[in-house]
Amino acid sequence: MAEAHQAVAFQFTVTPDGIDLHLCHEALRQVYLSGLHSWKKRFIRFKNGIMTGVYPGSPAGLIYTLVSTELFFLALSLSLPQTFVFSYFCFSVHSQYMSTNSQSIVGGVLVGTGLWVTIIMIMRNVLKCLLSWHGWMQARHGSVSWSTHVWMILVKIFSGRKPMLYSFQNSLPRLPVPSIKDTCRRYLESVRPLMDDEQYERMKGLTEDFKKNLGPRLQWYLKLKSWWASNYVSDWWEEYIYLRGRAPIMVNSNYYAMDFLYVFPTSNQAARAGNTIHAIMLYRRKLDRAQIKPLMLLHTIPMCSAQYERMFNTSRVPGVDTDTIQHVNESKHIAVYHKGRFFKVWMFYDGRLLLPREIEQQMQRILADESEPLPGEERLAALTAGDRTPWAKARETYFSRGKNKQSLDAIEKAAFFVTLDDTEQGYDAKNPVKSLDRYAKSVLHGKCYDRWFDKSFNMIIFKNGTMGLNAEHSWADAPIIGHLWEHVLSMDPKLGYTEDDHCNGDPHPNLPGPQRLQWDIPAECQETIESSLTVARTLADDVDCHIFPFTEFGKGLIKKCRTSPDAFIQIALQLAHYRDKGKFCLTYEASMTRLFREGRTETVRSCTMEACAFSLIINPISCSSTRLRLLKLAAEKHQNMYRLAMTGQGIDRHLFCLYVVSKYLGEDSPFLKEVLSEPWRLSTSQTPMQQLELFDLVRHPEYASSGGGFGPVADDGYGVSYIIVGENLINLHISSKYSSPETDSHRFGANIRQAMLDMLDLFQLNNKAK
């Protein structure tokens, strides 16, 4: 490495005259500053815990209540030691040791504090009741009823002032359990367009049998859990959908985010890493201090913030039967991978966070390091890309002691993982299609051994300065990492670069260099690594990614057609899929349930009878008014399905939890077994832009985000992610598998483009007719 760093604070030698101590004052200073930083961080967490615990109360509110109570008793000239409240609480025995005035003051404090706590509990429960009402969702876009206005005013009154990130957690309602009858009815309605009459009647019989016999018993246990647990879905969803899966998480579970589409801030890899890593660490500091504003729908309705807790210092740990999530409260370093070597880089020095130019300095030292990887080190991360069980066994056998354990701990307990990639990626105007497709595959899986897929997220900085992100899915959903990503993208122009492509500022003259991690990987472990790499490469090479910016129109024009942009795109996907395969399929659209405590996602089954009816009739010889009527019916149906999913009245999470209960009870349900085995051949998700105030896309449209995507869920299906950017751009990410003769990502992309154009033509044709 570039330099060694003294790791001890003192040395001593034994002489005939006694022991001679040699103190290293710089090392002692760093120890002092490090301890000061740790205690400051603990104090802030303690303070924030209290502030969150008493919200919507506040210290100022407590003082006001105490003063008011004292003045009240003083005005009425009450003798507090004689009252029931005072004597009951503490002075019936020991009042002889205090003067009358002291007893009055202490009693006033007790009564005032009790009153303050009572007010807090009343406000919390009133707010919880208010947030349980979802009638505001029924209003048409742009119009708000008087009842919704009154409701929003009440929510603002009981929400308190200046909330922190976790302030509303105790005021959010619990996710309701839908009735068996409603869920079964909605399920049958969702599968009707996918089954012929005979199949539908058979499924209807299974549903009726379940609804009358086993269903009510399972529902009783589920309601019991909903009363006891904060959320009746989330813990089981995390465990059984994510952590118990034994297949590779690369491609199958992890997802990615991409850089600006048209802007290239710098071609200096180390400088881009410096600004990016510094921006991420600033975000982490705000997160630790709970200074991030909680997301509010309509600037009024709070959403759950629980998923933010494990964004940093988190890693998925493999197990033979099930994985676990390891999270540490504090981490002062990051792990960096470059050309087969792993490094540990401290993010703090002199008791402060490193500045961008200093982080660039560290990254440049790693880039300049010409040392060779140790045996087995270069492809070590392939273990995280392959099947989970071999990785769990290898971890227990070869990484549970000695230097291997120390180095693995440095990675798993790092704030996050950084890859300094030796390839160049990004949008190329000369070859836009292939460049974006290649870029997507790189951030999705890379070389299969240059990302640590178990980390909460990997920050990837490419050789030409472009960046990307790969995130593990079990700890949180995409909007959480998307919030961080928006912050990082918005900070890059603010931090800026010098004329010679360096970060602003100066290098640190005494900054200790990165620490090279050491490994002792035996031949048997290297065989396991190569086996995992083979599995991962087979999976990665089969992924067909296609990314295309849809620039013909955006949400601005769609809204002028008085249609929800999301509904418009989802109906276009149904039409495109029908044209692509000549049939409809079970479709998954992710919706959030963060209006409830610890809520994550719910499924919107976008393939509805109405969407299919429109897709079957949209052709030039059909009556335009009929086609438009069917399109509006399909859009209205989709919006209603989305509302139901957001308000806890979805289908799939309820049926999933009923299935889990049935397994615990040892009961076999043909209905549930068939429902949960149905493949999602079209899996879709919208990447929301949550902090629009950070970007001015009207004045600077070049700072448009590329969004992100994920791998296909079914071997013969498509994965589609889309982000609506500003008023005039929609970026789509499509994935499928080369091995399936039924799918082709580029063909499906062309069908989506044409479907959206045809739907817009329908609106415009109707307007001309008017």
Beta strands, then each sheet from edge to edge (+ up, - down):
strand 1: 10-15
strand 2: 18-23
strand 3: 255-258
strand 4: 296-297
strand 5: 301-302
strand 6: 314-317
strand 7: 324-327
strand 8: 333-338
strand 9: 341-346
strand 10: 348-349
strand 11: 352-353
strand 12: 417-420
strand 13: 457-461
strand 14: 467-471
strand 15: 515-516
strand 16: 543-550
strand 17: 587-592
strand 18: 601-605
strand 19: 682-686
strand 20: 708-710
strand 21: 718-725
strand 22: 729-737
sheet 1: 1+ 2-
sheet 2: 15+ 9- 8+ 12+ 13+ 14- 3+ 20-
sheet 3: 4+ 5-
sheet 4: 6+ 7-
sheet 5: 10+ 11-
sheet 6: 16+ 22- 21+ 19+ 17+ 18-
end
